[in-house]
Amino acid sequence: QVPLVESGGGLVQPGGSLKLSCTASASLSHVITRNWYRQAPGSEREFVASIHSSGATNYADSVRGRFTISRDYAKNMVSLQMNSLKPEDTAVYYCMWQTIPDIGKKLDNWGRGTQVTVSS
């Protein structure tokens, strides 16, 4: 069973907006951070945004001011609101939740990704 499932990707024109969502299965617990990464063709996967269990957020310089990460505990979900999209935002976007399955251990749980294409 895939622990995380992303949705909301698609084709959007430059300057447009999209909202990605990532829903976790009930089996994930002791989550420390909820993150978004992306990978463009021919490039390595890169960090986009994160939200810590404390509520603190962090963004890559390339998206700060345009993207907003948020969480919904009731729905066991994290979202990424993406505004003012640029062609260079085109990538497969992945959700990753880091958990602590045991004392001193960390586990990165990944989804399968959702495609975002910014093009006119």
Secondary structure, DSSP 8 states (H G I E B T S, - for coil): --SEEEE--EEE-TT--EEEEEEE-TT--SEEEEEEEEE-TTS--EEEEEEETTS-EEE-TTTBTTEEEEEETTTTEEEEEE-S--GGG-EEEEEEEEE-SSTT--EEEE---EEEEE--
